[in-house]
């Protein structure tokens, strides 16, 4: 991949590559002769690049959050701006919370709606993610976000059939546990700390989206699941801009069930045990 990065950048941007630096097996940084430095990323799986490019543009169109500009893509490669990074600060975190609230408020046509031009069969990280429209969040979330990954985990032997029953019971009770109904929000969709870059400009930048219409608490729950610098300030900024419905801390586990099951499918039993624990606790506490 590194040997091809410069050629890919030239083909998709029209500028000659001067220097390239591999950052991983799938990502390289390329300096161009027009003064830009871009990121060249190889997609994984059918539709992955198209989904990511559409997601970045959909988030950018909303305005509030900063995302790298898309300079070109094809069926396998994506070229975007490089984000010069700095250090996270409480001020940047509070601003990020306000901007994330504003992003969510721009909305989506339906729960599960893909970005314009994006495929229905998209990706979340290395896992497939089907974007199917729904108008009722609890039913949509169970059918299209929780249960598909639960079934895969059972088929793979990561979750035992008897254990799956606790998650199925939780899904059946989601209408009473989900809190007040909310309209579809415009989600980043894979908002863990690794997809938040703290820029030199004092703003948080979002990368690698699995963007779709969903419940705004899902983005926040994922941010809490894997940790985030100055998380308290992020949540304070969000609450200042768009207060969450009463009882939202008790619903965090419901929203974390989806990413935990995705991780169980990708990475194994440890995440399955976390998902089962979250489901058991949510049923016990209600």
C-alpha atoms as one frame of an Amber mdcrd trajectory, in Angstrom:
protein
   0.000   0.000   0.000   2.687   2.615   0.842   4.300   2.242  -2.589   0.955
   3.094  -4.235  -0.050   6.022  -2.007   1.722   8.749  -3.987   0.383   7.494
  -7.305  -3.137   7.272  -5.869  -2.921  10.822  -4.511  -1.749  12.126  -7.891
  -4.495  10.312  -9.776  -7.305  11.465  -7.486  -6.165  15.056  -6.852  -4.336
  15.970 -10.071  -1.282  17.168  -8.101   2.105  15.475  -8.191   3.249  13.612
  -5.094   6.524  14.812  -3.630   6.823  12.586  -0.594   4.834   9.845   1.086
   4.956   8.474   4.615   3.143   5.259   5.586   1.296   5.491   8.896  -0.192
   1.987   8.894  -0.899  -0.861   6.511  -3.840   1.071   5.059  -3.072   4.781
   5.597  -0.301   7.031   4.306   0.446  10.750   4.409   1.402  12.313   1.073
   2.885  15.769   0.398   1.752  17.263  -2.938   3.472  19.804  -5.169   0.630
  22.311  -4.718   1.449  22.664  -0.999  -1.226  20.345   0.350  -0.587  17.335
   2.536  -3.247  14.668   2.211  -4.160  11.348   3.753  -4.499   8.355   1.444
  -6.556   5.489   2.856  -7.315   2.078   1.401 -10.868   0.926   1.993 -11.800
  -2.440   3.401 -14.755  -4.283   1.914 -17.341  -3.441  -0.761 -18.782   0.044
  -0.469 -16.462   1.091   2.375 -14.821   4.010   0.576 -18.069   5.281  -0.908
 -19.741   5.123   2.505 -16.912   6.978   4.237 -16.705   9.696   1.572 -20.477
  10.225   1.646 -20.433  10.307   5.441 -17.672  12.908   5.596 -19.499  15.140
   3.142 -22.821  14.743   4.971 -21.223  15.733   8.260 -19.422  18.647   6.590
 -22.643  19.874   4.974 -24.202  20.171   8.427 -21.675  22.874   9.300 -21.041
  22.696  13.058 -18.341  20.027  13.283 -15.031  20.005  11.487 -14.209  17.069
   9.215 -11.391  16.637   6.678 -12.302  17.635   3.136 -12.640  14.803   0.609
 -10.311  15.362  -2.367 -11.175  12.223  -4.287 -12.068   8.562  -4.077 -12.694
   5.478  -6.149 -13.790   1.946  -5.367 -10.719   1.257  -3.245  -9.037   4.522
  -2.224  -9.984   7.719  -0.364  -7.973  10.952  -0.287  -8.722  13.584   2.362
  -7.096  16.534   4.076  -4.544  15.894   6.789  -5.531  17.417  10.127  -2.608
  18.986  12.018  -3.096  17.801  15.583  -2.470  19.464  18.926  -3.468  18.724
  22.493  -7.000  18.364  23.857  -8.027  21.152  26.206 -11.103  21.689  28.380
 -12.103  24.631  26.198 -11.844  22.574  22.999 -13.811  19.758  24.635 -16.658
  22.047  25.690 -16.737  23.533  22.177 -16.806  20.023  20.728 -19.821  19.173
  22.885 -21.709  22.211  21.620 -20.754  21.480  18.014 -21.797  17.830  18.334
 -25.199  18.902  19.667 -25.602  21.223  16.687 -24.607  18.441  14.286 -27.186
  16.079  15.746 -29.861  18.766  15.505 -29.447  19.013  11.719 -31.251  15.692
  11.594 -31.726  12.854   9.132 -34.648  11.663   6.999 -35.141   8.500   9.076
 -33.459   6.237  11.582 -30.973   4.237   9.534 -30.956   6.698   6.621 -27.567
   6.659   4.873 -25.832   9.880   3.819 -26.848  11.126   0.354 -24.910   9.094
  -2.185 -23.877   6.548   0.419 -24.650   2.843   0.124 -27.241   1.026   2.184
 -24.665  -1.684   2.805 -22.026   0.323   4.640 -19.401  -0.395   7.294 -18.661
   0.362  10.914 -14.946  -0.119  11.256 -14.235  -3.544   9.768 -17.791  -4.839
  10.208 -20.679  -4.606   7.730 -23.520  -2.264   8.727 -26.854  -2.261   6.931
 -28.648   1.095   6.715 -32.372   0.396   6.564 -34.929   3.127   7.252 -37.162
   3.104  10.307 -39.478   5.607  11.976 -39.525   4.063  15.451 -36.145   4.104
  17.217 -36.585   1.191  19.667 -37.809  -1.212  16.979 -35.266  -0.027  14.419
 -32.386  -0.188  16.897 -33.244  -3.744  17.912 -33.799  -5.026  14.374 -30.981
  -3.277  12.531 -28.305  -2.518  15.116 -28.417  -4.998  18.022 -29.883  -8.291
  16.818 -27.854  -8.713  13.579 -24.580  -8.616  15.523 -25.988 -10.780  18.303
 -26.922 -13.451  15.738 -23.479 -13.283  14.154 -21.823 -13.575  17.568 -23.952
 -16.647  18.336 -23.157 -18.187  14.946 -19.450 -17.594  15.548 -19.611 -19.124
  19.022 -18.660 -15.857  20.723 -22.040 -15.716  22.515 -23.680 -18.926  23.686
 -27.303 -19.439  22.585 -28.542 -19.428  26.169 -26.765 -16.147  26.853 -28.374
 -14.431  23.883 -31.746 -14.545  25.626 -30.854 -11.659  27.934 -30.158  -9.378
  24.981 -33.339 -10.520  23.253 -35.345  -9.728  26.400 -33.802  -6.282  26.528
 -34.701  -5.669  22.881 -38.301  -6.653  23.601 -38.425  -4.082  26.389 -36.736
  -1.246  24.490 -40.011   0.648  23.849 -40.428   1.138  27.608 -36.724   1.681
  28.349 -35.711   4.026  25.531 -36.954   7.268  27.060 -38.929   9.996  25.302
 -39.220   9.714  21.524 -36.786  11.910  19.601 -36.431  12.694  15.895 -33.604
  11.070  13.933 -30.270  12.795  14.547 -27.369  13.093  12.114 -24.823  10.749
  13.707 -21.121  10.272  13.188 -21.948   6.663  14.007 -18.536   5.393  15.159
 -17.670   8.080  17.679 -14.959   6.544  19.783 -11.977   8.603  20.903  -9.746
   7.309  18.107 -11.998   9.020  15.575 -11.728  12.402  17.312  -8.633  14.428
  16.385  -7.771  17.411  18.553  -6.566  19.969  16.048  -3.882  22.628  16.325
  -6.685  25.111  15.671  -8.319  24.361  19.024 -11.212  22.394  17.507 -12.082
  18.716  17.535 -12.122  17.099  14.085 -14.055  13.922  13.284 -12.725  11.182
  11.000 -13.752   7.662   9.885 -17.527   8.048  10.225 -20.168   5.351   9.936
 -22.690   8.140   9.432 -26.450   7.497   9.455 -29.656   8.694  11.043 -29.954
   7.535  14.635 -30.524   8.514  18.260 -28.232  11.273  19.470 -27.535   9.457
  22.739 -25.808   6.689  20.739 -22.907   8.942  19.683 -22.480  10.137  23.261
 -22.640   6.620  24.676 -19.926   5.430  22.301 -17.748   8.383  23.283 -18.147
   7.321  26.921 -17.558   3.615  26.227 -13.900   3.884  25.261 -13.002   7.113
  27.057 -12.358  10.624  25.794 -10.137  13.446  27.054 -12.104  15.981  29.099
 -15.291  13.952  28.658 -17.055  15.883  31.423 -16.490  19.124  29.521 -17.729
  17.528  26.287 -20.961  16.506  28.007 -21.309  19.893  29.705 -20.991  21.669
  26.362 -23.542  19.330  24.819 -26.021  19.887  27.639 -25.591  23.662  27.363
 -26.528  23.552  23.688 -29.185  20.807  23.667 -30.108  19.274  27.032 -30.643
  15.529  26.980 -33.937  14.012  28.094 -34.334  13.166  31.771 -32.848   9.826
  32.718 -30.253   9.746  29.968 -27.404   8.443  32.205 -29.462   5.315  32.861
 -29.812   4.708  29.116 -26.095   4.835  28.288 -25.807   1.040  28.448 -28.672
   0.576  25.977 -26.800   2.644  23.417 -23.472   0.954  24.135 -24.926  -2.465
  23.377 -24.583  -1.903  19.624 -20.851  -1.031  19.550 -20.083  -3.718  22.123
 -21.702  -6.401  19.965 -19.891  -5.074  16.886 -16.639  -5.444  18.836 -17.674
  -8.905  19.978 -18.079  -9.944  16.338 -14.729  -8.432  15.385 -12.596  -9.070
  18.460 -14.138 -11.828  20.502 -15.398 -12.961  23.857 -14.241 -10.087  26.080
 -16.599  -7.658  24.362 -19.381 -10.245  24.332 -19.116 -10.486  28.103 -19.313
  -6.693  28.374 -22.417  -6.639  26.169 -24.101  -9.333  28.245 -23.246  -7.468
  31.431 -24.703  -4.227  30.051 -27.936  -6.002  29.025 -28.264  -7.750  32.387
 -27.704  -4.527  34.301 -30.171  -2.584  32.163 -32.894  -5.162  32.806 -32.118
  -5.317  36.519 -32.115  -1.545  37.014 -35.484  -0.956  35.352
